[in-house]
Amino acid sequence: MTLEQRLPVVVLISGSGTNLQAIIDRAGTDLPIEIRAVISNRPGVFGLQRAESAGIETAVLDHKTFADRESYDLALIELIDSYQPELVALAGFMRILTPAFVRHYAGRLFNIHPSLLPKYRGLHTHQRALDAGDSLHGATIHFVTEELDGGPLIVQAQVPVQPEDDADRLAERVLQKEHQIYPLAIRWFAEERLKLDEEGHVKLDDKCLQGPVVYADHEPIG
C-alpha cells in the first residue's frame, strides 16, 4: 500500500495519548495510513487534544452512560464502523472488550501492552516485573482476541531492568519503546505484509511467526 493508498484507521484511547501521538507523527509521511477518528471512552482526556491539533476527527462515547458492557460495545461498534476503518488500534484504551466486539474486528484489532507477553497480563506490569526480579521488561503489540492480553503476538521491544529502577523510571523507558513498535506493526499491516490467518497464526511476509519479532534499536521502522 502506497502513501496514496492509505489504510483507514480508528484509534481508541482513554488517556493522554502518547502512543497516539507516535502514530500521528508518522501518519502521512512514511506510515501509509489515514487516521479517520480518535475515540475516547473518557471525556476531556489530553489524547483528544492531540488528535484535534492534528486535524483528526474526535468522538467521545462515555462508558458511564451505559447500563452494561454489552450495550456500550454495541454502540462503540456502530460509532467505529461509521468511519469504515480497516484497522482499529487500541492505544491505552482501558476497557475489557466483550467477545462480540472482538469477533466483529477479528484480524484487524491491535493492542499494545506494557510487558513481554505472556508475562504480566493486566495492570501494574512494571511493578510486577520489579517484584519478580526480572532482568528484562518491555512492551508487546498483539492482535486482540477474547482472551485478555492473550492474543497472537506481533512484535516486542525489550528493556533492561536497572538496579536503580522503580516502577515510574521503568515505565518511562518502556514507553519510549512502545512509541517505536506500534507504528512499526501498523506499517506492516498497512503494507499488507502482516495478517492473522484463519487458524490464528500471525504471518509476516507470508511466513508464520513462531514468536513475536524482537525489535532492536538499530532496526529501521519499516
C-alpha positions in Angstrom: 0.0 0.0 0.0 1.5 3.4 -1.0 1.1 6.7 0.7 -1.5 7.5 -1.9 -3.5 4.4 -0.8 -3.7 5.0 2.9 -5.1 2.4 5.2 -8.1 3.8 7.1 -7.6 3.5 10.9 -9.6 4.4 14.0 -7.7 4.8 17.3 -9.3 4.2 20.7 -7.9 5.9 23.8 -8.7 6.5 27.4 -6.0 8.9 28.5 -3.1 11.2 27.4 -2.5 9.5 24.1 1.3 9.3 23.9 1.1 6.2 21.6 -1.5 8.0 19.6 1.0 10.9 19.2 3.7 8.5 18.0 1.3 7.2 15.3 0.1 10.7 14.3 3.7 11.8 13.9 4.4 9.1 11.3 1.0 9.0 9.6 1.1 10.6 6.2 4.9 10.6 5.9 6.4 7.1 5.9 3.3 5.4 7.5 0.7 4.9 4.9 -2.5 5.3 7.0 -5.3 7.8 7.4 -6.5 8.2 11.0 -10.2 8.8 10.4 -11.1 9.2 14.0 -9.9 9.1 17.6 -12.5 7.8 20.0 -12.3 8.1 23.8 -14.4 6.4 26.5 -13.5 9.3 28.8 -14.3 13.0 28.1 -11.7 15.6 28.4 -8.5 13.5 28.1 -5.4 15.0 26.6 -5.3 12.5 23.8 -8.4 14.2 22.3 -6.5 17.4 22.2 -3.6 15.7 20.4 -6.0 14.5 17.7 -7.7 17.8 17.3 -4.4 19.6 17.0 -3.5 17.3 14.1 -6.9 17.9 12.4 -8.3 14.5 13.2 -11.9 14.0 14.0 -12.7 13.0 17.6 -15.6 11.4 19.4 -16.4 10.6 23.0 -18.5 7.6 24.0 -18.6 7.7 27.7 -19.0 4.2 29.2 -20.5 5.6 32.3 -23.7 6.5 30.4 -24.4 2.8 29.5 -26.1 0.2 31.7 -23.7 -2.6 30.9 -20.6 -3.5 28.9 -22.6 -5.2 26.1 -24.7 -2.2 25.3 -21.6 0.0 25.4 -19.7 -2.2 23.0 -22.6 -2.4 20.6 -22.7 1.4 20.5 -19.0 1.6 20.1 -19.1 -0.8 17.1 -21.7 1.4 15.5 -19.6 4.5 16.0 -16.4 2.9 14.8 -18.0 1.4 11.7 -19.3 4.8 10.7 -15.7 5.7 9.9 -15.2 2.4 7.9 -11.7 1.6 9.2 -9.7 -1.4 8.1 -7.7 -1.4 11.3 -8.7 -0.5 14.9 -5.8 0.4 17.2 -6.2 0.3 20.9 -3.8 2.9 22.3 -4.2 2.9 26.1 -7.9 2.1 25.8 -8.7 0.9 29.3 -11.7 -1.2 28.7 -12.2 -5.0 28.7 -13.9 -5.7 25.4 -16.8 -8.1 25.0 -16.5 -11.2 22.8 -19.0 -9.7 20.3 -16.8 -6.7 19.9 -13.6 -8.7 19.5 -15.2 -11.0 16.9 -16.5 -8.1 14.9 -13.0 -6.8 14.4 -11.2 -10.2 14.3 -7.9 -9.9 12.4 -7.9 -6.1 12.4 -7.8 -5.1 16.0 -4.4 -4.3 17.6 -3.4 -3.6 21.2 -0.3 -2.5 22.9 0.6 -3.9 26.3 3.4 -2.8 28.6 5.0 -6.2 29.3 6.7 -9.0 27.5 3.6 -11.1 27.0 2.6 -13.7 28.0 4.2 -12.3 31.2 2.1 -9.9 33.3 -1.3 -9.6 31.7 -3.5 -7.0 33.2 -2.4 -4.0 35.2 0.7 -2.8 37.2 3.1 -4.6 34.9 6.2 -2.6 35.8 5.9 -3.1 39.5 5.2 -6.8 38.9 8.4 -7.1 36.8 10.4 -5.4 39.5 8.9 -7.6 42.3 9.8 -10.7 40.3 13.4 -9.6 39.9 13.2 -9.7 36.1 16.3 -8.6 34.2 14.3 -7.8 31.1 11.0 -6.0 30.7 9.3 -4.4 27.7 6.2 -3.9 25.6 4.2 -6.0 23.1 1.9 -5.4 20.2 -0.6 -8.2 19.6 -3.8 -9.0 17.8 -6.8 -8.8 20.1 -8.8 -12.0 20.9 -11.4 -12.8 23.5 -8.6 -13.7 26.0 -7.4 -10.7 27.9 -3.9 -9.7 26.7 -3.7 -13.2 25.2 -4.0 -12.6 21.5 -1.3 -13.7 19.0 1.9 -11.7 19.4 3.3 -9.5 16.7 6.4 -7.6 17.9 8.1 -6.9 21.2 10.7 -4.5 22.4 12.9 -5.3 25.4 14.1 -3.0 28.1 16.9 -4.0 30.6 15.9 -3.5 34.2 18.4 -1.4 36.0 19.2 -1.7 39.7 18.0 1.8 40.4 14.7 1.4 38.7 11.4 2.0 40.3 8.1 1.5 38.5 8.0 5.0 37.2 11.5 5.0 35.8 11.0 1.6 34.2 7.6 2.7 32.7 9.2 5.7 31.1 11.8 3.7 29.3 9.2 1.1 28.2 7.0 3.9 26.9 9.8 5.0 24.6 9.9 1.5 23.1 6.1 1.5 22.7 6.4 4.6 20.5 8.7 2.7 18.2 7.0 -0.6 17.8 3.4 0.5 17.5 4.0 2.4 14.2 6.1 -0.5 13.0 3.3 -3.0 13.4 0.8 -0.7 11.9 3.0 -0.1 8.9 3.4 -3.9 8.3 -0.4 -4.2 8.4 -0.9 -1.2 6.1 1.6 -2.6 3.6 -0.2 -6.0 3.6 2.9 -7.7 5.0 1.2 -8.7 8.2 -2.0 -10.6 8.8 -3.8 -13.0 11.1 -4.8 -16.2 9.2 -7.9 -18.2 9.8 -6.1 -20.6 12.1 -5.0 -17.7 14.3 -1.4 -17.7 13.1 0.5 -14.4 12.7 2.0 -14.2 9.2 4.7 -11.6 8.3 5.8 -11.6 4.7 3.8 -14.9 4.2 5.8 -16.7 6.9 4.2 -17.8 10.1 5.9 -16.2 13.1 7.0 -18.8 15.7 7.1 -16.0 18.3 7.0 -12.2 18.3 9.5 -10.2 16.2 12.0 -8.7 18.7 12.6 -5.1 17.8 16.2 -3.8 18.1 17.1 -0.1 18.3 19.3 -0.2 15.2 16.5 -1.6 13.1 14.6 0.9 11.0 10.8 1.3 11.5 9.7 0.0 8.1 
